[in-house]
Amino acid sequence: MIERQHTNDRMSKIVTHNGTIYLCGQVGAGDGVAAQTQDCLGRIDALLVEAGSDREHILQAIVWLADMQDFAEMNAVWDAWIPQGHAPARACGEAKLARDALKVEIIITAALKPTS
């Protein structure tokens, strides 16, 4: 069964299928890449909780930066956010994002948290 949450004509923010959660790309607000990354990760936290998961259950992350010069600054925020011992498979590349003000977009795939 496929479950979709926050769906409109274009996309769903959360799609769950066979115990796997797929989040649409998340961006954040703020002036710099660190602020945008922090806000983006907060949005990811909220969506994961709503979907029945958390950052310890992230399987894969795809990070798009508007400028690879921001790689180290984004990584400093990411490294503080990801729980020790739970780093997902991750890719990071440079891409033109939907709006000029955007500096980072993150796409997450996660597993549902096991129920006890």
C-alpha positions in Angstrom: 0.0 0.0 0.0 1.2 3.5 -0.8 0.3 6.3 1.6 0.7 10.0 0.6 0.6 12.9 2.9 0.4 16.7 2.2 -0.5 15.9 -1.4 -1.4 18.5 -4.1 -1.6 18.3 -7.9 2.2 18.4 -8.2 3.6 16.3 -5.4 3.4 14.8 -1.9 5.6 15.9 0.9 5.7 12.4 2.3 5.2 9.1 0.6 5.4 5.8 2.5 5.6 2.4 0.9 6.7 -1.0 2.3 8.2 0.5 5.4 10.2 3.1 3.5 9.6 6.9 3.7 10.3 9.2 0.9 10.4 13.0 1.5 10.2 15.6 -1.2 13.1 17.9 -1.4 13.3 20.3 1.5 14.8 23.8 1.5 15.2 26.3 4.3 14.9 30.0 5.0 17.8 32.2 6.0 20.5 34.4 4.5 23.4 31.9 4.3 23.9 28.2 3.7 24.4 27.4 7.4 21.0 29.1 8.3 19.2 27.5 5.4 20.7 24.0 6.1 19.7 24.3 9.8 16.1 25.3 8.9 15.9 22.6 6.2 17.0 19.9 8.7 14.4 21.1 11.2 11.7 20.7 8.5 13.1 17.2 7.8 12.9 16.3 11.5 9.2 17.4 11.6 8.3 15.4 8.5 10.2 12.3 9.7 8.3 12.4 13.1 5.0 12.8 11.3 5.8 9.9 9.0 6.8 7.6 12.0 10.6 7.9 11.8 13.6 10.0 12.9 17.1 10.9 11.9 18.5 7.6 13.2 16.5 5.8 10.5 17.6 7.8 7.5 18.8 5.5 4.8 19.9 8.0 2.1 20.3 11.8 1.7 20.8 13.7 -1.5 22.1 17.2 -1.0 22.0 19.8 -3.7 24.1 23.0 -3.2 23.7 26.1 -5.4 27.5 26.5 -5.0 30.0 23.8 -4.0 32.0 26.5 -2.3 29.4 26.1 0.5 30.2 22.4 1.0 32.3 22.8 4.2 29.8 25.2 5.8 26.8 22.9 5.0 28.7 19.9 6.3 29.4 21.6 9.6 25.7 21.9 10.2 25.0 18.4 8.8 27.7 16.8 11.0 26.3 18.3 14.2 22.7 17.2 13.2 23.3 13.5 12.2 23.4 11.1 15.2 26.8 9.5 15.8 26.9 6.0 14.2 23.8 6.7 12.1 25.2 8.4 9.0 23.1 7.5 5.9 24.4 6.9 2.4 24.8 10.4 1.0 25.5 12.2 -2.2 26.1 16.0 -2.7 26.3 17.9 -5.9 25.9 21.4 -7.3 22.6 22.3 -9.1 20.7 25.4 -10.0 17.9 25.4 -7.4 14.3 26.6 -7.9 14.9 30.1 -6.7 18.0 32.2 -6.7 17.9 32.8 -3.0 18.1 29.0 -2.2 21.5 27.7 -1.3 20.7 24.1 -0.3 18.0 21.4 -0.9 18.0 18.0 0.8 16.1 14.9 -0.3 15.7 12.1 2.3 14.7 8.4 2.2 14.2 6.8 5.6 12.9 3.6 7.2 9.9 3.6 9.5 10.8 3.2 13.1 10.1 -0.3 14.3 7.1 -0.5 16.6 7.6 -2.4 19.9 
